[in-house]
Amino acid sequence: MVDASSKSHLEVTRMPPADPPASSADSPAVVGYLAALVMTVVATVLAVSVDIGVTIPNLSLIFVVPVVIAGASFGLGPSLCSAILGALAYNFFLTEPRYSLAVSDPANIWAIALLFIVGLIVSGAAYTSGRRAADSASLRRQTDVLQGFSRDIVAADKPEAIVAITSEALAELFEVPAVVMLVTDDAVSVKQIVGAVELQDTELKAALSSLAAQTAVRAGVYPAVTSRFDFWPVITPSGQSAVIGLAFDPEERPSKPETLVNIVRGVLELALDRQLSPAGGNARPTG
């Protein structure tokens, strides 16, 4: 049985850093669809008003504008919704017979079909552009976090500070609760948690199992069946051991978190090895 309390124990629980401004991906789905509806209504009113006084060719293109805005701001679903609503509105209000979904002129059938196809193409392009912009912003944020983490950890003069800086960086990178533990003689000597969570006994055992096997352990998979955390072991050349844990939402778990985790692990290994080696001037934490 592992006794985590048998060692001197530093545990600080902090809340994750303030959330960044909400992006379009964070908007509730209903907001996007309502916005698509409102923009299509505005486009319809504008098109009907113009059509009453002036004959303008290709008036149907006004319905493409809501599709573009919806795709860039709210994603593919609202954009497609706007494309469908635009095609229906154009048919109902601007083709003969008016105020009916019936179409008397075959040319109008092609116009409606073309409007819908253009809407689909534009919505796909706008969605892809929005995703690329979001991915670019996420990459910039991650780069900034890693740069700050590297800078701060170099200035850290104690293992406890290194553990605290690492856990905070992990929580900011992934925006989930994070824990970093130093392990000495099969017991936790230093632990830092960021986020409103506490480690359960089963999770602590899963963390130490990850360290003993020197392999990552995923939450919900043996031996971490009941664990909320994914764990990764950290072993330095000087013999200091540590474990990194991240509590992902099962429905929002990134596909390859180890890419960023391995970067943090590498920096943590170097920092701990520097602190705990004879040249570092610090002894390994003891009870």
Phi and psi restraints in degrees (value plus and minus 20) as a CYANA .aco file:
   2 VAL   PHI    -106.9   -66.9
   2 VAL   PSI     109.2   149.2
   3 ASP   PHI    -129.0   -89.0
   3 ASP   PSI      80.0   120.0
   4 ALA   PHI     -92.3   -52.3
   4 ALA   PSI     -39.3     0.7
   5 SER   PHI    -110.7   -70.7
   5 SER   PSI     -22.1    17.9
   6 SER   PHI     -97.3   -57.3
   6 SER   PSI     -29.4    10.6
   7 LYS   PHI    -132.3   -92.3
   7 LYS   PSI     139.7   179.7
   8 SER   PHI     -78.8   -38.8
   8 SER   PSI     117.5   157.5
   9 HIS   PHI    -154.8  -114.8
   9 HIS   PSI      95.7   135.7
  10 LEU   PHI    -126.2   -86.2
  10 LEU   PSI      97.7   137.7
  11 GLU   PHI    -153.6  -113.6
  11 GLU   PSI      99.3   139.3
  12 VAL   PHI    -143.8  -103.8
  12 VAL   PSI     104.7   144.7
  13 THR   PHI    -125.4   -85.4
  13 THR   PSI     102.3   142.3
  14 ARG   PHI    -146.5  -106.5
  14 ARG   PSI     138.0   178.0
  15 MET   PHI    -103.2   -63.2
  15 MET   PSI     129.1   169.1
  16 PRO   PHI     -81.0   -41.0
  16 PRO   PSI     139.1   179.1
  17 PRO   PHI     -80.1   -40.1
  17 PRO   PSI     137.8   177.8
  18 ALA   PHI     -76.7   -36.7
  18 ALA   PSI     122.1   162.1
  19 ASP   PHI     -85.5   -45.5
  19 ASP   PSI     124.3   164.3
  20 PRO   PHI     -89.7   -49.7
  20 PRO   PSI     144.4   184.4
  21 PRO   PHI     -73.5   -33.5
  21 PRO   PSI     119.2   159.2
  22 ALA   PHI     -82.7   -42.7
  22 ALA   PSI     115.8   155.8
  23 SER   PHI    -120.1   -80.1
  23 SER   PSI     158.8   198.8
  24 SER   PHI     -82.8   -42.8
  24 SER   PSI     -50.0   -10.0
  25 ALA   PHI     -89.0   -49.0
  25 ALA   PSI     -41.8    -1.8
  26 ASP   PHI    -107.5   -67.5
  26 ASP   PSI     -30.6     9.4
  27 SER   PHI     -88.6   -48.6
  27 SER   PSI     115.7   155.7
  28 PRO   PHI     -77.2   -37.2
  28 PRO   PSI     125.9   165.9
  29 ALA   PHI     -78.7   -38.7
  29 ALA   PSI     -57.2   -17.2
  30 VAL   PHI     -83.8   -43.8
  30 VAL   PSI     -52.0   -12.0
  31 VAL   PHI     -85.0   -45.0
  31 VAL   PSI     -62.6   -22.6
  32 GLY   PHI     -82.4   -42.4
  32 GLY   PSI     -63.6   -23.6
  33 TYR   PHI     -89.3   -49.3
  33 TYR   PSI     -57.3   -17.3
  34 LEU   PHI     -85.0   -45.0
  34 LEU   PSI     -60.3   -20.3
  35 ALA   PHI     -84.0   -44.0
  35 ALA   PSI     -60.6   -20.6
  36 ALA   PHI     -81.8   -41.8
  36 ALA   PSI     -61.3   -21.3
  37 LEU   PHI     -83.7   -43.7
  37 LEU   PSI     -66.6   -26.6
  38 VAL   PHI     -83.7   -43.7
  38 VAL   PSI     -64.5   -24.5
  39 MET   PHI     -84.3   -44.3
  39 MET   PSI     -56.4   -16.4
  40 THR   PHI     -88.3   -48.3
  40 THR   PSI     -57.6   -17.6
  41 VAL   PHI     -82.8   -42.8
  41 VAL   PSI     -64.7   -24.7
  42 VAL   PHI     -81.5   -41.5
  42 VAL   PSI     -63.8   -23.8
  43 ALA   PHI     -82.2   -42.2
  43 ALA   PSI     -58.0   -18.0
  44 THR   PHI     -85.3   -45.3
  44 THR   PSI     -65.9   -25.9
  45 VAL   PHI     -80.9   -40.9
  45 VAL   PSI     -63.3   -23.3
  46 LEU   PHI     -85.2   -45.2
  46 LEU   PSI     -63.7   -23.7
  47 ALA   PHI     -84.1   -44.1
  47 ALA   PSI     -64.3   -24.3
  48 VAL   PHI     -84.3   -44.3
  48 VAL   PSI     -60.1   -20.1
  49 SER   PHI     -83.3   -43.3
  49 SER   PSI     -62.5   -22.5
  50 VAL   PHI     -87.9   -47.9
  50 VAL   PSI     -59.9   -19.9
  51 ASP   PHI     -86.3   -46.3
  51 ASP   PSI     -48.4    -8.4
  52 ILE   PHI     -86.9   -46.9
  52 ILE   PSI     -59.4   -19.4
  53 GLY   PHI    -120.8   -80.8
  53 GLY   PSI     -47.9    -7.9
  54 VAL   PHI    -156.4  -116.4
  54 VAL   PSI     120.8   160.8
  55 THR   PHI    -112.4   -72.4
  55 THR   PSI      92.3   132.3
  56 ILE   PHI    -140.6  -100.6
  56 ILE   PSI     105.2   145.2
  57 PRO   PHI     -90.1   -50.1
  57 PRO   PSI     133.9   173.9
  58 ASN   PHI      38.6    78.6
  58 ASN   PSI      14.1    54.1
  59 LEU   PHI     -82.8   -42.8
  59 LEU   PSI     -41.6    -1.6
  60 SER   PHI     -83.9   -43.9
  60 SER   PSI     -41.4    -1.4
  61 LEU   PHI     -85.2   -45.2
  61 LEU   PSI     -37.8     2.2
  62 ILE   PHI     -83.5   -43.5
  62 ILE   PSI     -44.6    -4.6
  63 PHE   PHI     -99.0   -59.0
  63 PHE   PSI     -28.5    11.5
  64 VAL   PHI     -96.2   -56.2
  64 VAL   PSI     -47.8    -7.8
  65 VAL   PHI     -78.9   -38.9
  65 VAL   PSI     -69.7   -29.7
  66 PRO   PHI     -80.7   -40.7
  66 PRO   PSI     -52.1   -12.1
  67 VAL   PHI     -83.2   -43.2
  67 VAL   PSI     -65.0   -25.0
  68 VAL   PHI     -83.8   -43.8
  68 VAL   PSI     -67.9   -27.9
  69 ILE   PHI     -83.6   -43.6
  69 ILE   PSI     -63.6   -23.6
  70 ALA   PHI     -83.8   -43.8
  70 ALA   PSI     -61.3   -21.3
  71 GLY   PHI     -85.1   -45.1
  71 GLY   PSI     -61.8   -21.8
  72 ALA   PHI     -93.8   -53.8
  72 ALA   PSI     -51.4   -11.4
  73 SER   PHI    -117.3   -77.3
  73 SER   PSI     -53.2   -13.2
  74 PHE   PHI    -146.0  -106.0
  74 PHE   PSI     -28.9    11.1
  75 GLY   PHI      87.8   127.8
  75 GLY   PSI    -194.6  -154.6
  76 LEU   PHI     -89.0   -49.0
  76 LEU   PSI     -64.0   -24.0
  77 GLY   PHI     -77.4   -37.4
  77 GLY   PSI     -77.0   -37.0
  78 PRO   PHI     -80.1   -40.1
  78 PRO   PSI     -53.2   -13.2
  79 SER   PHI     -86.2   -46.2
  79 SER   PSI     -64.8   -24.8
  80 LEU   PHI     -83.2   -43.2
  80 LEU   PSI     -59.5   -19.5
  81 CYS   PHI     -80.1   -40.1
  81 CYS   PSI     -62.0   -22.0
  82 SER   PHI     -86.3   -46.3
  82 SER   PSI     -56.1   -16.1
  83 ALA   PHI     -84.3   -44.3
  83 ALA   PSI     -63.6   -23.6
  84 ILE   PHI     -86.4   -46.4
  84 ILE   PSI     -66.1   -26.1
  85 LEU   PHI     -83.0   -43.0
  85 LEU   PSI     -57.9   -17.9
  86 GLY   PHI     -84.5   -44.5
  86 GLY   PSI     -63.0   -23.0
  87 ALA   PHI     -83.4   -43.4
  87 ALA   PSI     -61.9   -21.9
  88 LEU   PHI     -86.7   -46.7
  88 LEU   PSI     -62.4   -22.4
  89 ALA   PHI     -84.7   -44.7
  89 ALA   PSI     -62.0   -22.0
  90 TYR   PHI     -81.1   -41.1
  90 TYR   PSI     -62.4   -22.4
  91 ASN   PHI     -84.8   -44.8
  91 ASN   PSI     -63.4   -23.4
  92 PHE   PHI     -93.3   -53.3
  92 PHE   PSI     -61.1   -21.1
  93 PHE   PHI    -121.5   -81.5
  93 PHE   PSI     -41.6    -1.6
  94 LEU   PHI    -142.7  -102.7
  94 LEU   PSI     -20.1    19.9
  95 THR   PHI    -139.8   -99.8
  95 THR   PSI     133.2   173.2
  96 GLU   PHI    -104.6   -64.6
  96 GLU   PSI     120.2   160.2
  97 PRO   PHI     -92.2   -52.2
  97 PRO   PSI     118.9   158.9
  98 ARG   PHI     -86.0   -46.0
  98 ARG   PSI     132.6   172.6
  99 TYR   PHI      39.3    79.3
  99 TYR   PSI      16.0    56.0
 100 SER   PHI    -171.5  -131.5
 100 SER   PSI     128.1   168.1
 101 LEU   PHI    -103.0   -63.0
 101 LEU   PSI     -23.4    16.6
 102 ALA   PHI     -92.4   -52.4
 102 ALA   PSI     130.4   170.4
 103 VAL   PHI    -146.7  -106.7
 103 VAL   PSI      99.9   139.9
 104 SER   PHI    -109.7   -69.7
 104 SER   PSI     -50.5   -10.5
 105 ASP   PHI    -120.9   -80.9
 105 ASP   PSI      99.6   139.6
 106 PRO   PHI     -75.4   -35.4
 106 PRO   PSI     -49.6    -9.6
 107 ALA   PHI     -82.8   -42.8
 107 ALA   PSI     -53.7   -13.7
 108 ASN   PHI     -90.0   -50.0
 108 ASN   PSI     -49.0    -9.0
 109 ILE   PHI     -81.7   -41.7
 109 ILE   PSI     -64.3   -24.3
 110 TRP   PHI     -85.8   -45.8
 110 TRP   PSI     -56.8   -16.8
 111 ALA   PHI     -84.1   -44.1
 111 ALA   PSI     -62.6   -22.6
 112 ILE   PHI     -87.5   -47.5
 112 ILE   PSI     -63.3   -23.3
 113 ALA   PHI     -83.1   -43.1
 113 ALA   PSI     -61.2   -21.2
 114 LEU   PHI     -85.1   -45.1
 114 LEU   PSI     -60.4   -20.4
 115 LEU   PHI     -79.3   -39.3
 115 LEU   PSI     -63.6   -23.6
 116 PHE   PHI     -86.2   -46.2
 116 PHE   PSI     -62.0   -22.0
 117 ILE   PHI     -84.5   -44.5
 117 ILE   PSI     -64.3   -24.3
 118 VAL   PHI     -80.2   -40.2
 118 VAL   PSI     -60.6   -20.6
 119 GLY   PHI     -80.8   -40.8
 119 GLY   PSI     -61.8   -21.8
 120 LEU   PHI     -83.6   -43.6
 120 LEU   PSI     -64.7   -24.7
 121 ILE   PHI     -84.4   -44.4
 121 ILE   PSI     -65.7   -25.7
 122 VAL   PHI     -85.6   -45.6
 122 VAL   PSI     -60.0   -20.0
 123 SER   PHI     -84.0   -44.0
 123 SER   PSI     -60.3   -20.3
 124 GLY   PHI     -84.1   -44.1
 124 GLY   PSI     -63.0   -23.0
 125 ALA   PHI     -86.0   -46.0
 125 ALA   PSI     -62.3   -22.3
 126 ALA   PHI     -85.4   -45.4
 126 ALA   PSI     -59.9   -19.9
 127 TYR   PHI     -84.4   -44.4
 127 TYR   PSI     -65.1   -25.1
 128 THR   PHI     -81.6   -41.6
 128 THR   PSI     -62.1   -22.1
 129 SER   PHI     -83.1   -43.1
 129 SER   PSI     -61.5   -21.5
 130 GLY   PHI     -84.2   -44.2
 130 GLY   PSI     -60.0   -20.0
 131 ARG   PHI     -84.9   -44.9
 131 ARG   PSI     -60.8   -20.8
 132 ARG   PHI     -84.4   -44.4
 132 ARG   PSI     -60.0   -20.0
 133 ALA   PHI     -84.7   -44.7
 133 ALA   PSI     -61.6   -21.6
 134 ALA   PHI     -85.4   -45.4
 134 ALA   PSI     -61.7   -21.7
 135 ASP   PHI     -84.0   -44.0
 135 ASP   PSI     -58.8   -18.8
 136 SER   PHI     -85.2   -45.2
 136 SER   PSI     -62.2   -22.2
 137 ALA   PHI     -85.1   -45.1
 137 ALA   PSI     -60.0   -20.0
 138 SER   PHI     -83.9   -43.9
 138 SER   PSI     -60.6   -20.6
 139 LEU   PHI     -84.3   -44.3
 139 LEU   PSI     -61.1   -21.1
 140 ARG   PHI     -83.0   -43.0
 140 ARG   PSI     -61.9   -21.9
 141 ARG   PHI     -83.7   -43.7
 141 ARG   PSI     -64.3   -24.3
 142 GLN   PHI     -83.0   -43.0
 142 GLN   PSI     -59.6   -19.6
 143 THR   PHI     -83.0   -43.0
 143 THR   PSI     -62.4   -22.4
 144 ASP   PHI     -83.5   -43.5
 144 ASP   PSI     -61.4   -21.4
 145 VAL   PHI     -83.9   -43.9
 145 VAL   PSI     -65.0   -25.0
 146 LEU   PHI     -85.7   -45.7
 146 LEU   PSI     -57.3   -17.3
 147 GLN   PHI     -84.3   -44.3
 147 GLN   PSI     -65.1   -25.1
 148 GLY   PHI     -84.5   -44.5
 148 GLY   PSI     -58.9   -18.9
 149 PHE   PHI     -81.7   -41.7
 149 PHE   PSI     -67.1   -27.1
 150 SER   PHI     -82.1   -42.1
 150 SER   PSI     -61.4   -21.4
 151 ARG   PHI     -85.8   -45.8
 151 ARG   PSI     -65.3   -25.3
 152 ASP   PHI     -89.1   -49.1
 152 ASP   PSI     -57.6   -17.6
 153 ILE   PHI     -93.0   -53.0
 153 ILE   PSI     -47.2    -7.2
 154 VAL   PHI     -86.3   -46.3
 154 VAL   PSI     -54.5   -14.5
 155 ALA   PHI    -101.9   -61.9
 155 ALA   PSI     -31.9     8.1
 156 ALA   PHI     -88.0   -48.0
 156 ALA   PSI     117.6   157.6
 157 ASP   PHI    -134.1   -94.1
 157 ASP   PSI     -17.2    22.8
 158 LYS   PHI    -159.8  -119.8
 158 LYS   PSI     130.6   170.6
 159 PRO   PHI     -77.7   -37.7
 159 PRO   PSI     -56.7   -16.7
 160 GLU   PHI     -81.4   -41.4
 160 GLU   PSI     -60.3   -20.3
 161 ALA   PHI     -87.6   -47.6
 161 ALA   PSI     -58.2   -18.2
 162 ILE   PHI     -82.1   -42.1
 162 ILE   PSI     -64.6   -24.6
 163 VAL   PHI     -82.7   -42.7
 163 VAL   PSI     -63.7   -23.7
 164 ALA   PHI     -83.9   -43.9
 164 ALA   PSI     -65.1   -25.1
 165 ILE   PHI     -83.6   -43.6
 165 ILE   PSI     -60.1   -20.1
 166 THR   PHI     -86.4   -46.4
 166 THR   PSI     -64.3   -24.3
 167 SER   PHI     -85.1   -45.1
 167 SER   PSI     -58.5   -18.5
 168 GLU   PHI     -87.1   -47.1
 168 GLU   PSI     -59.3   -19.3
 169 ALA   PHI     -84.7   -44.7
 169 ALA   PSI     -61.5   -21.5
 170 LEU   PHI     -83.1   -43.1
 170 LEU   PSI     -63.1   -23.1
 171 ALA   PHI     -83.8   -43.8
 171 ALA   PSI     -56.1   -16.1
 172 GLU   PHI     -94.9   -54.9
 172 GLU   PSI     -56.2   -16.2
 173 LEU   PHI     -83.4   -43.4
 173 LEU   PSI     -67.3   -27.3
 174 PHE   PHI    -121.8   -81.8
 174 PHE   PSI     -30.3     9.7
 175 GLU   PHI      37.6    77.6
 175 GLU   PSI      22.0    62.0
 176 VAL   PHI    -159.2  -119.2
 176 VAL   PSI     142.7   182.7
 177 PRO   PHI     -78.6   -38.6
 177 PRO   PSI     122.2   162.2
 178 ALA   PHI    -155.6  -115.6
 178 ALA   PSI     131.5   171.5
 179 VAL   PHI    -160.0  -120.0
 179 VAL   PSI     121.7   161.7
 180 VAL   PHI    -150.4  -110.4
 180 VAL   PSI     110.5   150.5
 181 MET   PHI    -148.0  -108.0
 181 MET   PSI     114.7   154.7
 182 LEU   PHI    -109.8   -69.8
 182 LEU   PSI     116.8   156.8
 183 VAL   PHI    -141.7  -101.7
 183 VAL   PSI     106.0   146.0
 184 THR   PHI    -149.2  -109.2
 184 THR   PSI     106.3   146.3
 185 ASP   PHI      33.4    73.4
 185 ASP   PSI      26.5    66.5
 186 ASP   PHI      44.1    84.1
 186 ASP   PSI       1.4    41.4
 187 ALA   PHI    -158.3  -118.3
 187 ALA   PSI     130.6   170.6
 188 VAL   PHI     -95.1   -55.1
 188 VAL   PSI     104.0   144.0
 189 SER   PHI    -123.0   -83.0
 189 SER   PSI     -51.3   -11.3
 190 VAL   PHI    -159.1  -119.1
 190 VAL   PSI     113.4   153.4
 191 LYS   PHI    -159.6  -119.6
 191 LYS   PSI     114.5   154.5
 192 GLN   PHI    -150.2  -110.2
 192 GLN   PSI     103.3   143.3
 193 ILE   PHI    -134.3   -94.3
 193 ILE   PSI     113.2   153.2
 194 VAL   PHI    -137.9   -97.9
 194 VAL   PSI      98.9   138.9
 195 GLY   PHI     101.3   141.3
 195 GLY   PSI     137.0   177.0
 196 ALA   PHI    -102.2   -62.2
 196 ALA   PSI      43.4    83.4
 197 VAL   PHI    -158.9  -118.9
 197 VAL   PSI     140.6   180.6
 198 GLU   PHI    -149.4  -109.4
 198 GLU   PSI     122.0   162.0
 199 LEU   PHI     -91.9   -51.9
 199 LEU   PSI     111.1   151.1
 200 GLN   PHI    -104.7   -64.7
 200 GLN   PSI     141.5   181.5
 201 ASP   PHI     -77.8   -37.8
 201 ASP   PSI     -60.7   -20.7
 202 THR   PHI     -85.8   -45.8
 202 THR   PSI     -52.9   -12.9
 203 GLU   PHI     -92.3   -52.3
 203 GLU   PSI     -57.6   -17.6
 204 LEU   PHI     -83.0   -43.0
 204 LEU   PSI     -61.3   -21.3
 205 LYS   PHI     -84.7   -44.7
 205 LYS   PSI     -59.2   -19.2
 206 ALA   PHI     -84.3   -44.3
 206 ALA   PSI     -57.7   -17.7
 207 ALA   PHI     -83.8   -43.8
 207 ALA   PSI     -65.4   -25.4
 208 LEU   PHI     -89.6   -49.6
 208 LEU   PSI     -49.5    -9.5
 209 SER   PHI     -86.5   -46.5
 209 SER   PSI     -59.6   -19.6
 210 SER   PHI     -80.9   -40.9
 210 SER   PSI     -61.3   -21.3
 211 LEU   PHI     -88.1   -48.1
 211 LEU   PSI     -62.3   -22.3
 212 ALA   PHI     -84.8   -44.8
 212 ALA   PSI     -58.5   -18.5
 213 ALA   PHI    -106.0   -66.0
 213 ALA   PSI     -29.6    10.4
 214 GLN   PHI      34.1    74.1
 214 GLN   PSI      24.4    64.4
 215 THR   PHI    -166.9  -126.9
 215 THR   PSI     134.5   174.5
 216 ALA   PHI     -88.8   -48.8
 216 ALA   PSI     125.1   165.1
 217 VAL   PHI    -142.2  -102.2
 217 VAL   PSI     105.3   145.3
 218 ARG   PHI    -116.1   -76.1
 218 ARG   PSI     121.6   161.6
 219 ALA   PHI     -79.5   -39.5
 219 ALA   PSI     118.6   158.6
 220 GLY   PHI      63.6   103.6
 220 GLY   PSI     -21.1    18.9
 221 VAL   PHI    -140.0  -100.0
 221 VAL   PSI     118.6   158.6
 222 TYR   PHI     -72.5   -32.5
 222 TYR   PSI     114.5   154.5
 223 PRO   PHI    -112.8   -72.8
 223 PRO   PSI      -0.9    39.1
 224 ALA   PHI    -132.8   -92.8
 224 ALA   PSI      25.3    65.3
 225 VAL   PHI     -79.1   -39.1
 225 VAL   PSI     -61.2   -21.2
 226 THR   PHI    -119.8   -79.8
 226 THR   PSI     -14.3    25.7
 227 SER   PHI    -100.2   -60.2
 227 SER   PSI     124.8   164.8
 228 ARG   PHI    -111.5   -71.5
 228 ARG   PSI     -30.1     9.9
 229 PHE   PHI    -126.3   -86.3
 229 PHE   PSI     121.7   161.7
 230 ASP   PHI    -108.4   -68.4
 230 ASP   PSI     117.7   157.7
 231 PHE   PHI    -141.0  -101.0
 231 PHE   PSI     124.2   164.2
 232 TRP   PHI    -149.6  -109.6
 232 TRP   PSI     112.2   152.2
 233 PRO   PHI    -100.4   -60.4
 233 PRO   PSI     131.4   171.4
 234 VAL   PHI    -152.7  -112.7
 234 VAL   PSI     101.5   141.5
 235 ILE   PHI    -150.5  -110.5
 235 ILE   PSI     102.6   142.6
 236 THR   PHI    -113.6   -73.6
 236 THR   PSI     139.8   179.8
 237 PRO   PHI     -79.2   -39.2
 237 PRO   PSI     -48.0    -8.0
 238 SER   PHI     -99.9   -59.9
 238 SER   PSI     -24.2    15.8
 239 GLY   PHI      80.3   120.3
 239 GLY   PSI     -24.4    15.6
 240 GLN   PHI     -93.6   -53.6
 240 GLN   PSI     116.7   156.7
 241 SER   PHI    -133.7   -93.7
 241 SER   PSI     127.9   167.9
 242 ALA   PHI    -169.9  -129.9
 242 ALA   PSI     145.2   185.2
 243 VAL   PHI    -156.0  -116.0
 243 VAL   PSI     115.7   155.7
 244 ILE   PHI    -125.2   -85.2
 244 ILE   PSI     115.7   155.7
 245 GLY   PHI    -153.0  -113.0
 245 GLY   PSI     120.4   160.4
 246 LEU   PHI    -152.5  -112.5
 246 LEU   PSI     110.0   150.0
 247 ALA   PHI    -119.4   -79.4
 247 ALA   PSI      67.1   107.1
 248 PHE   PHI     -98.6   -58.6
 248 PHE   PSI     128.9   168.9
 249 ASP   PHI     -91.1   -51.1
 249 ASP   PSI     104.2   144.2
 250 PRO   PHI     -75.0   -35.0
 250 PRO   PSI     -49.6    -9.6
 251 GLU   PHI    -105.6   -65.6
 251 GLU   PSI     -30.7     9.3
 252 GLU   PHI    -147.8  -107.8
 252 GLU   PSI       0.9    40.9
 253 ARG   PHI     -86.8   -46.8
 253 ARG   PSI     108.5   148.5
 254 PRO   PHI     -82.7   -42.7
 254 PRO   PSI     132.3   172.3
 255 SER   PHI     -89.6   -49.6
 255 SER   PSI     -55.2   -15.2
 256 LYS   PHI    -156.3  -116.3
 256 LYS   PSI      49.3    89.3
 257 PRO   PHI     -86.2   -46.2
 257 PRO   PSI     -43.1    -3.1
 258 GLU   PHI     -84.0   -44.0
 258 GLU   PSI     -40.0     0.0
 259 THR   PHI     -80.2   -40.2
 259 THR   PSI     -70.4   -30.4
 260 LEU   PHI     -96.1   -56.1
 260 LEU   PSI     -57.5   -17.5
 261 VAL   PHI     -79.9   -39.9
 261 VAL   PSI     -61.2   -21.2
 262 ASN   PHI     -85.2   -45.2
 262 ASN   PSI     -52.7   -12.7
 263 ILE   PHI     -84.3   -44.3
 263 ILE   PSI     -67.0   -27.0
 264 VAL   PHI     -84.9   -44.9
 264 VAL   PSI     -61.3   -21.3
 265 ARG   PHI     -78.1   -38.1
 265 ARG   PSI     -64.4   -24.4
 266 GLY   PHI     -82.0   -42.0
 266 GLY   PSI     -63.6   -23.6
 267 VAL   PHI     -86.7   -46.7
 267 VAL   PSI     -60.1   -20.1
 268 LEU   PHI     -82.9   -42.9
 268 LEU   PSI     -62.9   -22.9
 269 GLU   PHI     -78.6   -38.6
 269 GLU   PSI     -66.6   -26.6
 270 LEU   PHI     -83.7   -43.7
 270 LEU   PSI     -62.2   -22.2
 271 ALA   PHI     -86.3   -46.3
 271 ALA   PSI     -63.7   -23.7
 272 LEU   PHI     -86.7   -46.7
 272 LEU   PSI     -60.8   -20.8
 273 ASP   PHI     -84.0   -44.0
 273 ASP   PSI     -58.2   -18.2
 274 ARG   PHI     -85.3   -45.3
 274 ARG   PSI     -59.8   -19.8
 275 GLN   PHI     -92.1   -52.1
 275 GLN   PSI     -55.8   -15.8
 276 LEU   PHI    -120.1   -80.1
 276 LEU   PSI     -27.7    12.3
 277 SER   PHI     -96.6   -56.6
 277 SER   PSI     139.2   179.2
 278 PRO   PHI     -75.0   -35.0
 278 PRO   PSI     -56.7   -16.7
 279 ALA   PHI     -88.0   -48.0
 279 ALA   PSI     -42.7    -2.7
 280 GLY   PHI     -95.3   -55.3
 280 GLY   PSI     -38.7     1.3
 281 GLY   PHI      59.3    99.3
 281 GLY   PSI      -9.6    30.4
 282 ASN   PHI    -145.3  -105.3
 282 ASN   PSI     123.5   163.5
 283 ALA   PHI    -110.7   -70.7
 283 ALA   PSI     138.2   178.2
 284 ARG   PHI     -84.9   -44.9
 284 ARG   PSI     121.0   161.0
 285 PRO   PHI     -75.7   -35.7
 285 PRO   PSI     115.9   155.9
 286 THR   PHI    -148.5  -108.5
 286 THR   PSI     146.8   186.8
